[in-house]
Every structure is written in structure tokens, then in C-alpha cells.
Amino acid sequence: MCPPTYFGVQYATNAWMDLPASVDLDRAMMQWKLLKSTYEQLGHHVELLEPVAGLSDMVFCANGSFSVNGVVLGAKFRFPHRAAEAQEHRRWYTAHGWSRFVTPEHVNEGEGDLIYLPGRGLILAGYGFRTERIAHAEIAEVFACPVISLQLVDERFYHLDLSLFALDDHTLSYFPGAFSSSSQAALAREFPDALIATEADALAFGLNALSDGHHVVLPPAATHLRQVLAERGYQPICLDLSELGKSGGSVKCCTAELRPGV
Ligand code: ARG
């Protein structure tokens, strides 16, 4: 995670960023700290990335890399505003002993568009707004894993992690309207037990959630999704990250999962 020390809405590269925006930095920090302590209470260990002045979106550290079994693919951001974040992530991995860091050739925004299902050794990869489709071949090669490519078609859900999240290796939750019809068909075929979210859930950043297979951390406004999760036996844990939402991100965007391998 990366604290929102220099957070702000200073440019508008997605449908949520409205200029001029007023951001309450103290509130953003309070909300972020609650997310961090929630993870710690759930038993996770949190590593921190040092924030850099001028990089106002660095709190969304999910976009800076993707790691599987000790191999890390760095990010290459779509827009110049965030480009310098990539080297901060690379520096962190290098300093923490991750020796297998690959610098990408094509645009990919890390876990924003890439989801790993460990038990299936499968990667779900989004394209359409940020990550380039051609990057999916690079990703398959770097991780020696099959990749299911999913086309995003709604600019409000410009990253895969705003449109879909995994509860476990076989169960997803997603908003079908975020995907092209052929990607909807692929999802329905591969994940018949999915929890289907509504547009309102997705607009509340309900799919920008993180699950450990039992607890699901998500924003409180995704009321329908919370109920469906509870009905299916998951425990929703609601956290308001509305201040960070002004830049178009929530729980998952603030969280880069580390998969060091064995
Ligand atoms: N303002 C940031 C951007 O447009 C938000 C990133 C949100 N992160 C995410 N994983 N969806 O890049």
C-alpha cells in the first residue's frame, strides 16, 4: 500500500475525475488508514511504498505491478501523468529482494487490469481503456500462464478491477454491462456460479473489492452486492473510501497483492 500523502485530483484521465476537484487530504488519509488497519486485523502483513510528491495517484498502487510466484511484471502506464510511478514500484521490489523483475514492453496497468486465480494458474486480463491487448501475450509469456482476455466497453469501468473481482478460484463477481458481449459469454461459460452485480453496485465501486475467500472488503454503498455476498456465506466488511473515489478508485486500487512464490 502507499499512503495518500500527496493525493489529489490534478488531471482528468477517467470519467470519475472532475476538475476542479476539492480533496480533503485528512479525510483521505483517515479512510486509507482504516483500510490498512482492517487488513492487519484480518491477519495480512502490509508493506509500504514511499509516496512521492507530484505523483498524486500513487495511492492506487494496484496499478504499478503484477506478481505471480516471485516473478514481477512492472507497469507501463497509459498516460504520462502516472508514468513515473513505475520506477518507484521497480525500486521497491529490487530493494526487497525480488530478483525477477521484468520491465514491460507494452502498456499494462498491473493489477488494475490483471487478476490471478492461484488454484487454476490462470490470469484474467482486461483491455479496452488502459492495458493494451497486445500486452496480454507478453503477460502469458512472462508468467507462463494461460490468459483470458476480457474487453471492457464502459468508460466508467475503465479497469478490470472496477468491473470484476474474484472471491476464490472458481467464483467471480462482476457487472456484465462493463464487458463486450463476447467477453460476457466467456465469463458466463467459465464462471457459471458468478455473483452478478448491478450497475449500481459497480458505480458504488463495489467490484473494487478484495476477498480472502471469506471476508470481502468493499465500499458500503454497494448495497445489493453486500446482500448477495452475505446470502452466499461471505462476510462483507464495509469501508468508505469516498475521498479517494474522487480520483476513480477504491479498496482494490489501493492494494497491490504480493505473491512471492515458494
Ligand atoms: N486516477 C487513477 C487513474 O485514472 C485511478 C486509478 C484507480 N486504480 C484502479 N486499480 N482502478 O489511473
Residues whose N, C-alpha, C, O or C-beta is under 5 A from the ligand:
A	BS01	LIG	T13 N14 D57 F60 A62 N63 G112 H159 D161 S247 G248 G249 C253
